[in-house]
Amino acid sequence: MAEALGRLAGKVALVTGAANGIGAAIARRFVAEGALVALADRDAEAGSALVAELGASATLVVCDVAEDGAATRAVEATVERFGRIDVLVNNAGITHSATFLEIDAADFDRVLAINLRAYFCFGQAAARQMVAQGDGGTIVNMSSVNAVLAIPDQVPYVVSKGAVNQLTKVMAVSLADHGIRVNAIGPGTIATELATRAVLGSEAARRKIMSRTPLRRLGDPAEVADVALFLAGSESSYLTGQVIYPDGGRLALNYTIALD
Ligand SMILES: NC(=O)c1ccc[n+]([C@@H]2O[C@H](COP(=O)([O-])OP(=O)(O)OC[C@H]3O[C@@H](n4cnc5c(N)ncnc54)[C@H](O)[C@@H]3O)[C@@H](O)[C@H]2O)c1
């Protein structure tokens, strides 16, 4: 059999939240580029379907990333199946819509547990494995334009993404001596279930987003996967501690653009 070719040939990746949306696009792209990919997700049905599509290059680890021990178990399962781990993509994330005056502390905690604490736990477990292997690695954290912008009814989400940017920096400087690079991606509005639930509920909401998007369209999950591929692979070899924003121009725009 011909040896797999591609920009991630021979690499093993663990991608959280890989059963749907952006994570699934990343898993597909990584496998297409020659990687072996472990998909960590709590959605067993969608995860199994994606593994069936991707074949022997993919495996599913069903877990709630926020549970204690989930990160260690997922890294162990990846190593058991594919022998090592070279790339971690921390991508699983949720939103909770409520005003600042009404949100419960328990809902705040739940979002932070999945969107931030799990990134730390998976980052630490994967980095420990990479350090033991002794030849470096790459970690990509999924942030958002909401790391630096704010939506009134997305309180814990905004907080979690701001913290992911700082987590990315502290991981980058802490792990640099081990040859582990850590970067983040801060997408604008990408056409997925999460975006539909959180900010695309009505035509008015969609128009509001378009009025803030110079490229005048939603992003496609595959366009975020392209950035993940760049950050995971050797083409970004001198990049660490950075956030790249595939946002259709959102962060560059002051005021709004006229529609119609
Ligand atoms: N879609 C956007 O517009 C957008 C914009 C910026 C950032 N992001 C970020 O991209 C990431 C992926 O978002 P998406 O739009 O693809 O969402 P999505 O809802 O389509 O997919 C999220 C995936 O994560 C999984 N997941 C959620 N909580 C989990 C948990 N506790 N344990 C295990 N798996 C869990 C879900 O099962 C699902 O497969 C998130 O971190 C999100 O904040 C999305």
The ligand as an ORCA input file, in Angstrom:
! r2SCAN-3c Opt
* xyz 0 1
  N     -20.201     28.434     14.777
  C     -19.692     29.634     15.038
  O     -20.171     30.649     14.539
  C     -18.488     29.750     15.934
  C     -17.850     31.000     15.992
  C     -16.743     31.141     16.816
  C     -16.301     30.085     17.572
  N     -16.934     28.881     17.504
  C     -16.411     27.803     18.339
  O     -16.150     26.669     17.554
  C     -16.293     25.500     18.371
  C     -17.203     24.511     17.661
  O     -18.450     25.133     17.489
  P     -19.528     24.629     16.395
  O     -20.160     25.859     15.854
  O     -18.924     23.639     15.493
  O     -20.591     23.933     17.380
  P     -21.528     22.636     17.195
  O     -22.574     22.768     18.241
  O     -21.942     22.494     15.766
  O     -20.538     21.435     17.548
  C     -19.980     21.345     18.840
  C     -19.568     19.913     19.103
  O     -19.035     19.848     20.437
  C     -19.634     18.749     21.108
  N     -19.679     19.029     22.543
  C     -20.300     20.059     23.158
  N     -20.151     19.950     24.478
  C     -19.427     18.821     24.709
  C     -18.980     18.166     25.882
  N     -19.246     18.648     27.093
  N     -18.250     17.033     25.732
  C     -17.994     16.517     24.507
  N     -18.415     17.079     23.362
  C     -19.134     18.223     23.465
  C     -21.027     18.601     20.498
  O     -21.559     17.305     20.711
  C     -20.737     18.918     19.033
  O     -20.352     17.758     18.326
  C     -16.822     25.963     19.720
  O     -15.753     26.087     20.631
  C     -17.389     27.336     19.398
  O     -17.409     28.187     20.504
  C     -18.030     28.689     16.707
*
